[in-house]
Amino acid sequence: MILNTNPKNVSNYSSQYSSAKTSNTARPSTHDTQNAHSSQINHGWDTFTKKVEDEPKFAEEMAEAITFIPNKMMVNLNEAPPLTDPIAFKNWADRSVEFDKVAAQVTEQRIEIFNRMKGEGASDAEIFKEIISFNKSLPMDYQAKSGMLSVDQYA
């Protein structure tokens, strides 16, 4: 599977990503993907926006971190099959391997955005915000699996 690598056009990502998912994962609806742009959805990185705007050195560090650190799939160890069932455990663990393949492609897209914006003279704060926007454009199931979303503790 090859993701649309044009960082300005991630709209095809949802359909491309769905082909790489396991059968037990629901495909995000268009509504879910569009809601990724909603201001109601917060990512953990969002908490750094104000400091990024105010401190150029911090902005540089954060722009690089959000760009180059690949996502990892969040797992609930309570859902892991027993180690005494190696086939079931391998199948469970393989979900993370498949996610890592998609996450590597997402990281490549972030790097393309970073390099393009650097080349255009954008500030690190602008790059940080653009990468946040890119992350929010990803399918909701990817955002959830990667732990990008901040969950309201009262929900």
C-alpha positions as CSV (number, residue, x, y, z in Angstrom):
1,M,0.0,0.0,0.0
2,I,1.3,3.4,-0.9
3,L,-0.2,6.5,0.7
4,N,-0.7,9.7,-1.1
5,T,2.6,11.4,-0.5
6,N,1.5,14.8,-1.5
7,P,1.4,16.6,1.9
8,K,-1.1,19.2,0.5
9,N,-3.6,16.5,-0.4
10,V,-4.1,13.9,2.4
11,S,-7.8,13.5,1.5
12,N,-7.0,10.2,-0.2
13,Y,-5.3,8.9,3.0
14,S,-8.5,7.6,4.5
15,S,-9.3,5.3,1.6
16,Q,-5.7,4.2,1.2
17,Y,-5.2,3.6,4.9
18,S,-8.4,1.5,5.0
19,S,-7.0,-1.1,2.6
20,A,-4.1,-1.8,5.0
21,K,-6.2,-2.2,8.1
22,T,-7.1,-5.5,9.6
23,S,-10.7,-6.7,9.2
24,N,-11.6,-6.1,12.8
25,T,-11.1,-2.4,12.4
26,A,-14.0,-0.2,11.2
27,R,-13.2,2.2,8.3
28,P,-13.6,5.8,9.4
29,S,-16.6,7.5,7.9
30,T,-16.2,10.7,5.9
31,H,-17.9,12.4,8.9
32,D,-15.3,11.1,11.3
33,T,-12.4,12.2,9.0
34,Q,-14.0,15.7,8.5
35,N,-14.4,16.0,12.3
36,A,-10.7,15.6,12.7
37,H,-10.5,19.2,11.7
38,S,-12.9,20.2,14.4
39,S,-11.6,22.4,17.2
40,Q,-13.4,20.1,19.6
41,I,-10.8,17.4,19.0
42,N,-7.5,18.0,20.9
43,H,-4.2,16.3,20.5
44,G,-1.6,16.1,23.2
45,W,0.6,18.3,21.1
46,D,-2.0,21.1,21.1
47,T,-1.0,21.9,24.7
48,F,2.3,23.2,23.4
49,T,1.0,25.7,20.9
50,K,1.2,28.8,23.1
51,K,4.7,28.1,24.2
52,V,5.7,27.3,20.6
53,E,4.4,30.7,19.5
54,D,6.3,32.5,22.3
55,E,9.6,30.7,22.4
56,P,11.5,30.2,19.1
57,K,14.0,27.6,20.5
58,F,11.2,25.6,22.0
59,A,9.3,25.9,18.6
60,E,12.4,24.5,16.8
61,E,12.6,21.5,19.2
62,M,8.9,20.8,19.0
63,A,8.6,21.1,15.2
64,E,11.4,18.5,14.9
65,A,9.8,16.2,17.5
66,I,6.3,16.3,16.0
67,T,7.8,15.7,12.6
68,F,10.4,13.0,13.1
69,I,9.1,10.9,16.0
70,P,7.0,8.1,14.4
71,N,3.7,7.1,15.9
72,K,3.4,3.9,17.7
73,M,0.2,2.0,18.2
74,M,-1.3,2.2,21.7
75,V,-2.2,-1.2,23.0
76,N,-4.2,-2.4,25.9
77,L,-2.1,-5.2,27.5
78,N,-5.2,-6.5,29.2
79,E,-6.4,-7.5,25.8
80,A,-3.3,-9.6,25.0
81,P,-3.8,-13.3,24.7
82,P,-1.9,-15.5,27.1
83,L,1.7,-16.1,26.3
84,T,0.9,-19.8,26.5
85,D,-1.0,-19.4,23.1
86,P,1.9,-18.2,20.8
87,I,-0.2,-18.2,17.7
88,A,-2.9,-16.0,19.2
89,F,-0.2,-13.8,20.7
90,K,1.6,-13.4,17.4
91,N,-1.6,-12.5,15.6
92,W,-2.3,-9.9,18.3
93,A,1.2,-8.5,18.1
94,D,1.1,-8.3,14.3
95,R,-1.5,-5.6,14.5
96,S,1.2,-3.3,15.8
97,V,3.6,-4.4,13.0
98,E,1.0,-3.4,10.4
99,F,0.4,-0.1,12.1
100,D,4.1,0.6,12.1
101,K,4.2,0.3,8.3
102,V,1.4,2.9,7.9
103,A,3.0,5.1,10.6
104,A,6.3,5.1,8.7
105,Q,4.5,6.4,5.6
106,V,2.7,9.1,7.7
107,T,6.1,10.1,9.1
108,E,7.5,10.4,5.6
109,Q,4.6,12.8,4.7
110,R,5.3,14.9,7.8
111,I,9.0,15.1,6.8
112,E,7.9,16.3,3.3
113,I,5.8,19.0,4.9
114,F,8.7,20.0,7.2
115,N,11.2,20.1,4.4
116,R,8.9,22.0,2.0
117,M,8.0,24.6,4.7
118,K,11.7,25.0,5.8
119,G,12.6,25.6,2.2
120,E,9.9,28.2,1.9
121,G,11.3,30.0,5.0
122,A,8.4,29.2,7.4
123,S,9.0,29.6,11.1
124,D,9.2,26.6,13.3
125,A,6.0,27.6,15.0
126,E,4.3,27.7,11.6
127,I,5.7,24.2,10.8
128,F,4.5,22.9,14.2
129,K,1.0,24.2,13.6
130,E,0.9,22.7,10.0
131,I,2.0,19.3,11.3
132,I,-0.7,19.5,13.9
133,S,-3.2,20.3,11.1
134,F,-1.9,17.4,9.1
135,N,-2.3,15.0,12.1
136,K,-5.8,16.1,12.6
137,S,-6.6,15.4,8.9
138,L,-5.7,11.7,9.4
139,P,-8.5,9.2,9.9
140,M,-9.9,9.1,13.3
141,D,-9.0,5.4,13.8
142,Y,-5.4,6.2,13.1
143,Q,-5.5,9.1,15.5
144,A,-7.0,7.0,18.2
145,K,-4.7,4.0,17.7
146,S,-1.6,6.3,17.8
147,G,-2.7,8.0,21.0
148,M,-2.9,11.4,19.3
149,L,-6.2,12.3,20.8
150,S,-6.6,13.8,24.2
151,V,-9.7,12.2,25.8
152,D,-11.9,14.4,28.0
153,Q,-11.7,12.8,31.4
154,Y,-15.4,13.5,32.0
155,A,-16.6,12.0,28.7
